[in-house]
């Protein structure tokens, strides 16, 4: 059964049609925002919120 499902999935993936024709045509290129990477100071702060009790069994 699992082999049959895998074979049908492989056949569906190899349909021979372009992906754009299935979605209704070509889309415009995606907008990309570019920024320069720069180092920043990061302060790691941990605050205790409550009390935890360890249980041993």
Helices and strands as residue ranges (DSSP letters): H 2-13, H 19-22
